[in-house]
Structures are given as structure tokens and as C-alpha cells.
Amino acid sequence: MHKVLFSVVVLGLLPGVAAAETMATVGKKTIDRADVERAVRPQLVEVENERYNAMKTGLDQLIADALFEQEAAARGITVDQLQQTEIVEKIQQPNDTEIKKVFDENKEQLGDATLEQVKDQIVQYLVRKAVQDRRQALVDQLEKKYPTKIVLKPPVVEVGLGTIPPRGNPKAPVTIIEFSDYQCPFCKRAEPTVEEVLKAYGPDKVRLVYRNFPLPFHSDARPAAEAAGCATDQGKFWEYHAKLMGAKDLSAGSLSTMAGEVGMDKKKFDECVSAQKYKDAVEKDIQAGQEAGVNGTPAFFINGRMLDGAQPFEKFKEVIDEELASAQKG
């Protein structure tokens, strides 16, 4: 996992030097750069990520242009002819099974619309996706023929692992640290995607670390987080975690019932919860999240690279594949 200080990566500062730069004075009080950074850290993380994404998008386009130009010159054809031959002519029209699959996966968003009503839009979507996929495949192929080195580095944030036992191999090249809230609907929505990621890559490539970030306006989130801590005492954290993520009722009685359902000793569990044994641990998770720039849930750090919100599998895959490739080269 990359370990780079936040101020160095996001602001390009030298720790202990520029961080002491005075930004304002109010009477006898001095406000320095470090004070300001701490106050607006979530916004700075977001800005730096947006800047990197914009730079990466532009760089990817310029790299693709350069690859296509060199390959077209090598073949003695134009770039348009190369793209026609290697991209357009290799795209197949989507079949009925593919169309139906997209329709079924998006029924909730489509409302009362029938398949026939949205078929043309689905076809257009699938064709655009096929073009993008084939274009990327061509870029990947040409990068092997024309060695390409990218030195643009993504912003990373150093985040500790906390106290909850991770899922996956400790030596896995990719670590995902998730800050989440058991009462947050977006966190619950992200859970199947997280499971899909873990299944797709396996424990030897990706490990998952969970850290609590109960939001202040979710009254049941912090008690649930403390209860999940008590589950670690009996080696049942991840089983209990799954129960909490799937639960609509997070009342005290429900927390105890679910403990029994995953095979915990309810008496020991209830005593742990009543004693608020994990209150401080949850507070430390919250502080760690704030220091990393988290201001909402869910928030993920993939080898220190922030991915904010309930993102689709493809977003995770993009970052994980880059990190795996980097680990392989390194």
C-alpha cells in the first residue's frame, strides 16, 4: 500500500516547512496553512481527485491518439481507416439476449416502460459500450507494440487499518479500506458491489478493511457500529456485518437477536454492548475518516486512492486493475 502524507500528495508541500506558513492573524492568534488544511480537508481531497481525473482523461486521449497515429503510419493508412478496420468493423450488433439483460437489470430505473419502448435506446447504449471496449482493447494491444510509460501519479491518502480483522490475504497487493455507516442506504446499496469485487479478484489480490463512520443524523448507526465491534470478540464480525447491512431494524433488541442468529453467545454479546466496550474504537475510526477527508458514506480508499460514494463495479475495477498492474511492474 502506498504510504504518502496527505499534505505532500494533495498540496505538494514539505512537511514541517510549508505547513507552518502563516495564512492569517486574528489578534494574538495565528492561523497557519496546516490549520486551514485540516478545516477543509474533505474539499481538498475532492478537488485533487477531480484534477487527477481530468488530467488522466486528457492523458489517455493523447496516448491513444499517438498510438493510432504510429500504427496507421506503420500500415500506410490514415487514422480514420485504422479505426474503421480495427474498431467499427469488429463491432457486432447486440442480440436479443443482451438487450433483455440490460432491460432486466434496469427495470427499477425504467419504471413502467416496456422493452419495446426502450429497445432502441438500449441498442444504442450497447453499441457505444462495444465501441469503447474495442477501442480500449486496441489501445492495450498497441501499448505492447509501442512501449508506453505513464508517470502521472494519482493522489493517495495514508489511512490506517483500524482494529477490525480484514477479509483477505494480509499480503494482497490491493487493500480497500471502506468507511461506512450501517444505517446509510447508500452503504447498503454498495454492499453487493463490494462483494462482487471480492469475488472477482479473490483474497490473494484484494483484501477489505472495514472502518466505522456513523453519521450524526443516523441515531442507530453508532450503536450498531459498537455492536459490530463486540462481534469481533467472538470471531463473528463479518457474519454480523452482513446481517447489519441487510437489516432494516437496528434497535437494541434487533442487534441482540441478530447476534444469536450468527451463532454468538448472546449473554456475552449483550454485556459487551451494555458496557460500550467499543465506543472509543468507533470514535477512532471516525477521527481517522475525517483526517483522510471523508465527509459522507460510503467512502473507499483503494491503496490510498479515494473512491467516494456507492460506485459501480467498473469504477472499482478501473482503480484495482491499475494498482495490480503497478504492483506487478514494481
ABEGO torsion letter per residue (X at the ends): XBBBBAAAAAAGBBBGBAAABBABBBEABBBBAAAAAAAAAAAAAAAAAAAAAAAAAAAAAAAAAAAAAAAAAAAGBBAAAAAAAAAAAABBBBBAAAAAAAAAAAAAAAEABBAAAAAAAAAAAAAAAAAAAAAAAAAAAAAAABBBBBABBBBBBBBBAEABBBBEBAABABBBBBBBBAABAAAAAAAAAAAAAAAAAEAAABBBBBBBBBBAABAAAAAAAAAAAAAAAAGAAAAAAAAAAABABABAAAAAAAAAAAGBBAAAAAAAAAAGAAAAAAAAAAAAAAAAGBABOBBBBBGGBBBBEBBBAAAAAAAAAAAAAAAAAX
